Amino acid sequence: MNDAQDVRGGVVTSYKNVPTRTLTACGVTFAYRDLGPRSGVPVVFITHLAAVLDNWDPRVVDGIAAKRRVITFDNRGIGASTGSTPRTIQAMAKDAVTFIRALGLEHVDIHGFSMGGMIAQVIAQDEPQLVRKLILSGTGPAGGEASRT
């Protein structure tokens, strides 16, 4: 491990070395990781069904965190986050918005992977003032025909 590559100017840029933190909002304690520079609009990563913080590929996170603030989190009831797992994409989107707002963020970019992309689309529809840009990877519309095969 080369610490000089993992920490630049006092900012952690390596996903494997960033500590897991918790934040409680609306009765749920969310586990999350936060890395990269603190300037600009952060990118919130929302992951696939039943995924936890460790399911993100550090090469993907590190590549973006080299220039942008990246925030990953466990959805309610998954991994180290408390509560019961929501049954709908809409409820998961509401939880994600609760988490983002509890961090004090007014605007975010969202990278949604698989089910996370479905969640991201609902957030953009319901809270358009919160979302600046979406990156949708390997996803479709929530409940769309393509997701029923």
Buried (B, 14 or more C-beta within 10 A) or exposed (E): EEEEEBBBEEBBBBBEBBEBEEBEBEEBBBBBBBBBBEEEBBBBBBBBEEBBBEEBEBEBBBBBBBEBBBBBBBBBBBBBBBBEBBEEBBBBBBBBBBBBBBBEBEEBBBBBBBBBBBBBBBBBEEBEEBBBEBBBBEBBBBEEEEEEE
